[in-house]
Amino acid sequence: MKRLVLFLLGASAAAVAAQDGGQLYALNCSACHGNDGKGATGGAFPPLANSPWVTGDPALPVKIVLHGLEGVVEVAGKTYNLAMPPHGAVLGDAEVAAVLSFVRSSWGNSAAVITSEQVKEVRAQSAERKQPWTGPELLKDHPLKIEASALSKLTSRAYFGEFQQIPDFSTAKQENIEEENDGLISASHGLRPANFAVLWEAEFNAPADGEYTFKLDSDDLSRVSIKGTMVAEILEIGPMGRAKEGKITLAKGAHPIRIEFVQGGGDMGISLGWKGPGVENWKWLSDQSGRGAKPWPNIPVQPLGSQLAIYRNFIGGTTPRAIGIGFPTGVNLAWSADNFAPELVWHGLFMDGGRHWTDRGTGDEPPAGQDVARLSNAPAFAALAETTSRWPEKPQLTTRFRGYKLGAASDLTFSLESGGCRLLDHYAADGAKTLVRTLRSDAAAAEPLAVLLVRGKAVTAAGNGTYEVEGGLTLTLKAGTKVRLLEDGSLTATLEGKAPIEIRYSWR
């Protein structure tokens, strides 16, 4: 709740505490959330009436009041992107409990009261929290109660393999079939490889005669058909945020529905929602729902001609000071200026600037392309003595970032200082699916350095300096490079003198 409770100028804490939750709400909350709890100014603010965000786990609304909330959330089928400031510094435990107890028992809500002891406990557990919560963070620990699905007799059939288009499921090899008793489709349900396809079949139960609208979004390909009629489809590899809508007229009752999905590696997801007679907000037939959709326009960020594309906003999956680089051939990387390494590599589309170039632009934006591989999540340089069996979380070696320089041949070089010498970390593309990295030192007498190449992914040695990384990425190192696979699974190389390390990243 934005500006949930604010002390009146000059009011004492004792005077505020004497008021009940209803008075506090009327004085400080109704301007945004409405006297009826349905959201003020025509629903511009999230409703509190019949909202599982306030009637579910008590810790969820308490956390929001104490520390605030920012970013995209979905309430009652509608997406909001507002910022609520934290109030834990000005509201006591009793005040938070009083106003939330009022909200949880008003406008049709019938949840149990919240006590000041519960607020005190949540406050203590989250005392280290310094920034507002995001919706995904809260829902991970406090999932909302899911409304009953309109799908019945739902089954899923899985097909393993690399599909470039939605296959003919009548001829494809079926790996398994499952009954989905919760009536929700899910891209992540079950144990599946990186590339697969799924066919869901069910009955859609239309509550009344009339026109129905279906909204489909997916990463990657998808199609929905009802009674043999195609309603919406997405036929290109790409991320969530490309939703398509379609309409169909249905009579009250059950109708056969068919949902097809292809996962082409990297991120995955599918959402399917519907509206119909008397239903104004989206109801979801998928576990991911509309929270995966983007409430901002798609603004592709791509290289122009032979020029590199640079993205300096927050990139999902790496550190805050990451620098995104898009090469004209279609390979991309995110280089972390915190850990001094290429932490993400991918191919295809570079970035979508819609999130950061619209309104306030908060949050992390994931890469827009395919087969995103996260290579590491720790500082990339350490002394050899520190890396006998495991890569150190905090190497004793001091490394500093000294900027980067664009080359004349669609390439670039990052400059570093580490181990008493200057390091040059150079990147160039070799076609649409290969990235070439050359790392060198300018000091022949410098102490050898251990360089982290991969951490947190399964790595398999394939011979001749080639290593296969979980998820479809291959690393090939120049002959003569000293390479080690540590006991913790980290893949490292040794940089000695002025002899460069050359690494080729390519996708299988």
N, C-alpha and C positions, 0 to 999 in steps of 0.2 A: 504494500500500500504506500503510495507516494505521500510523503509528509503525513504519516499515520497519526501521530500525536505530537503536538508542539506545546510547550508551556506558554501560557499567556504572559505577555510582558508584565512583570511585577508580581505574578502569582507565586505564591509559596508552594513548596512541595507538599506541605500538609493540606493546603486547599485543594490541589489537584487530586491528591489521594482520596479526599473525601467524596469526590464525584464517582458515580458508578460508570460502568462501561458504556451505557447508552448515551450519557451526557458527554463523555469524552469523544465518542464517535460523532455525535451531532455537531460538536464544536470544531473538531479538527479533521474529520475524515470525509464527511459527506460532500464537501466541495469537489472532491475527485471521484469518489466512489458512489455518490448519490445517496439521498435519504432512504431510497428503497434497496440499496446495495447492488443496483444493476449497472453502475458506471455512469458518471455524470457526462454532460455535454454530448448526449446522443450515443453513449457507449464508447467515447474516446479513451476511457480508462477501464482497466479490467474489472469485471463484475465480481462481487463477493457472494452474491446470492447463488445458492446451489453450486458453489465452486469447490471442487475437491482440493484445491490449493489451500483452503482454510479449514475444511471439515475432515481432512484425513489425519495423518500423523501429526500430533501437536507440535513436534519439533520443527516441522516445515515452516509454518507461519511465524513461529518465534524467531527462527534464524533470519527470516526476511526482515522482521521489525528491527532486530538487533543490528544487523550488518548491511541491510539494503539489498537491492536487486537491480541488475542491469542486463541489457541484451534482450534477445528474442524469447518470448514465452507464448504459449497458446492456452487460452482460457475459453471454455465453452465453444470450441471450434473456430475461434477468431485469434489471429496473431497480433501481438503487441510488441513494440520495441521502445520501451520507456525506461527511465532511470529513476529508481526510488532511493533516496539518501538513507544512510544508516541512522538509527535513533537510539542505539544502545547507550550512548554517552549521556543522553538527557532524560531517558525514561527509566524509572526504577522497575524492579521485577513485578511489583504489585500493579503498576499502571499497565504494563504490557499484558499481564494476565487478565486484567479487567476488560480492556478493550477487545482482546481476542476472544474472550469468553462471550462477550456480547455478539460479536460477529458470528461465532459458531452456533448461536442459538436464535438467530434472526432471519427473516425473509425466507422461511422454509428450511433453513439449516437446522440440524438437530444433533450436532456433535457435542461431546462432553466438554465441560468447562476446563480451562487451563489454570493451574494453580501457580502461585508465585514461586513455589518450590521447583516446579517443572521449568519455569523460566530461568531460575537461578542455576539449575543443572545445565541447561543448554548454553547459558552464558559462559559458564566455567569451561565446558567442553570446547567451545569455539573462541576462547579468549585470544588466541593467536591470530585470528582472522583480521586482516588489514584492509581488504577490499570487498566490495559488494559481491554477493553470490551471483552466479548465472543459473539459468533454468536447468541446463543439463547437469550441472554439479548437484543441485538439490534433488533432481529426479533420480539420480543414480542411487542416492541413499534413502530417498523417500518417494518411491514410485506411486503415482496416482492410481486410484481405483479405476479400472477400465470399464466403460459402459458396454453392455451386452452388444455383440456384433449382430448385424443383419444377415450374416452368412450362416448357413447351416449345411450339414453334410459335407464339410470341407475336407478335401484330401489334397495331398501334395505328392508329386512325382519328381524325382531328381534325376538329372542326366549330367554326367561328368564329361568334360572336354572343352576345348577352345572353340567357341562359336563366334563367328563374325556377324551373324544375323540370327534372328529368332528361327530356330530349326523347325522342321516338320516332325513334330513329336510322335507321329504315328510310325515313323521309320527309325527314330533315334533309339539308342540303347538305354533302357530304363535301369537305373541303379537301385532305387528303392521307392516304396510308396508308404505314406503315413497318413493317419487320420489326425486332423488338427481340431481338437475338441474345443478350443477356445474361440474358434471362428475368426481368427486373425491370421493374415498372411505375414510372413517374416522372411526377409532375405538371409538373416543370420541363423535361422533355426536349423539345428542338426549339424553334424560334422560333414563339411563339404570341402573340396579342394579350392584352389584360388580361382579356377575357371569352371563354371557350371551353368546349367539352365534348370529352371523349375516350371512345372505346369501345375497350377491350382485349379480345381474344379469344385463347384459348390452350387448351392441355391441361394439367390438373393431374395429376401423376403420384403417385398414392397408393402408398406403399411397402408397405402391408399392408391386409388386410381390417379394418374396424372403424369406430368413430365418430370423426369429425374435427370440430374446433372452429376456426372462422375469426374473426379479430378485425380489424375495419375501422374506420379513423379517417380523417377528411378535413377539409379546408378548401377547398371548401364541401360540395357534395352528392356522394353516392356510393352505389353499390349493387353487390353481388357475387352472382352466381347460378351454380350448378353443376348440370349436367344439366337445365337449365331450371327449377330450383327456387331461389327467392330465399333466400339464407342470411343476409344482413345488409344494412341500408341506413340511410343518413343523409339525411333529406329536408328539412333546414332549412339556410339560409345561416348560417355561423358558423365559429369557429376550430377548430383541432385540439384534442383533449382531450375529444371526445364519442364515444369509441369504442363500437361495438356488436359483440356477439358472436352467432354462430349456429352450430348443429350440423347435421351431415348424415352419414349412414352411407354409406360407399363401399367398393367392392370393390377389391382390389389392381389397379393398372393406370391407364390414362389416361382422364380424364374431361373433357368440354368445360366450360370456365369462361368467364364473361363478367363484365367489370368495367366499370362506367359511372361517369363522373366529370364534374362541372360546376364550373368555376372562375368565381366571380362578382365578380372584381376584388379588389384588395388582396393580402393574403398568400395563399399556396396551399400545398397539401400533401396527400398521401395515403399511408397505410400499410396494408398488408394482411399479416397473419401467420396461421400455422396451427399446430395441434398435432394429434397423432394417436396411434395405437397405438405405444407405445415411445418417443414423443417428448414429453418433459415440459416443455421450454422452447420459447418461440415461435421458429419459423423464418419468415423474411420473404420475401415475394414482391414487395417494393418496395424502392427504394433508400433511402427515408427511414426505414423500419422503425419499431420502437417507441420510438426516441429522441424522436420527435415527440409521444408520448403523455405525459400529465401524471400523475405518481405521487401527486397530491394531489386532494382533492375539489374540485368546481366550486362556488365561492361567489360568485354574481353580486353585483356592486356596482352599484346602479342608483339614480337619483334617487327620492325618496319624495314622492309627491304633487307639489306645486309647488316643492319644495326642490331645490337643486342637490346633486349628489354630489361630494365632494372625495376625491381619492386622492393620498396623499403618500408612497407607497412608490416603489421604483425602477421606472420605466416604460421598456420596451424601445423603442429608436429615438430617445431623447432623452437629455439630460444627467442626472446624479444628483440635481440639485435641481429636477427638474421637478414641477409641480403639475398633477394631472389634474382636469378639470372636466367633469362630466356634466350636461347640461341636460335638463329634463323632457320636452322635445319629441323627444329622441333624437339631438341633435348633441353632439359632444364635442371637447375639445381638451386638449393637454398643453402648458403654458406653462413655458418654461425660465427659472428664476431665475438661471441662469448666463449665458445669452445674451439674456435679456430679450425673449423673443419666443414666439409660438405655434408651436412646432416641429412638432407633430403635430395634425392635425384628422381626424375620422372621424365616421361616423354609425352608428346602430343601438345594439347593446349597448355599455356603458361599459367596465367592467373586471371581471376575474375575480380575486377576492381569495384564491383557494385557495393559490397559491404562498406568499404572504407571511404568511398567517394560519394556516399549518400548519407545525408543527415549528419549524425555525430560519428559514425563509422567505428563503433566499438567492437571488440572481439577479434578472434583469430580467423583468418580466411585460409582454408586448405588449398593446396595446389589444384588447378583445374583439369590437369591431364590424367594420364593413365599410368598404372603400375608404379605408384609412388612407393619408393623404398626409403625407409629411415635407417641410415647407416650407423649412427652413434648417438650418444646422449651424455658425453663426458668430454673434458678437455683433451685435445688430440695429441699433445706432446708430453713426454715424460722421460726421465732418465732411465737408461736400460736397467739399472739396478732396482728400480721400483716395479718392474714388470716381469718378475720371475714366474708367477703363476696366474695372477689376476691383474686386470687393469685398475690402477688407483682411481678412486673417486675424486680425490683432490691431489694431483701430482705436486711434488715439492718444487718442481721446475717452474720458473716464472716466464710466462709468454705474454707478449703484448701485440695488439693489432695496430698496424701502421697505415691502414688504408688500402685502396685498390686502384688499378690503372687499366683503362680500356685499351686494347690493342687495335691495330689497323686492319686485322684480318678476322674480325668478329670473334675476338678472344679477349681474355682479361687475366690479370695477375693480382693476387692478394699479397700484401707485404706484412711480415711478422718479425718480431724479435724473440728469440728463444735460445736458451743455452749459451748465451754470449755471442750469438751470431745472427745474421739477417737471413730470413727464409723467404723464398719466392714460391708462391703456390699458384701455378698457371693452369688455365682451363681453356679447352677448345673443343669444338664438335667435330665428329667424323661421321657424317651421315645423320639419318633420322633417329637412330637408336644406339649411338655410341658417343660417349663423352670421354675425352682424353685429359688426364691430369698429370702434370709434371711438377714435382716438388724438389727444390734444390736449395743448398746452402751456399753462402758466399765465403765461408771460412773453411779452408782445408784442414786446419788443425783443431777444429772444434770437437768437443766430445760427441760420440755417437748419440743420436736421439732415437727413442722409440716413438713410432707414429701409429696412432690408432686408425684403422681402416674400417672395421665393422665391429659393433658391439650391440648385444641384445637380439641378434638374429642367428639362426642356425646356419653354419658355414660348413661346406663340404669341399675338400681338396679334390680337384678333378685332373690333376697332373699338368705338367708343362707350365707351371706358374699360374694356373687358372683355378679359381675358387667360385663355387656356386653358392649363392646366398638365398636363403628362404624367401620365397615370393617371386622368383623368376629373374633375379639380377645375377650377372656374371662379372667377376673382377679378374682381369688378366694383368699380371705384373711382368715387367721387362726381365728377361733372363739375367740371372746374377743377383737379383734383389734378395736380401735376407728377409725371409718371412717367417713369422711364428704364429701358431694357433694356441693361445693360452688355455689353461685349464678351465677358465670361466667362459670359454667360447669366443673370446675376443680375438680378432685377426689383426696382427700388427706387422709393421715393416720397420727396418732399421735404416736410418739416414746417416751416412758416414762421409765426412769430408765434403768435397764438391760433387761427388758422384750423385746424379739425380735419381729419384724414384719416379718411374712412369707407370701409371695405372689406367687401364681402359675399363670403363663401366659400360656394359651393354646388356640388353634385355634378351632373354632366351625366347 
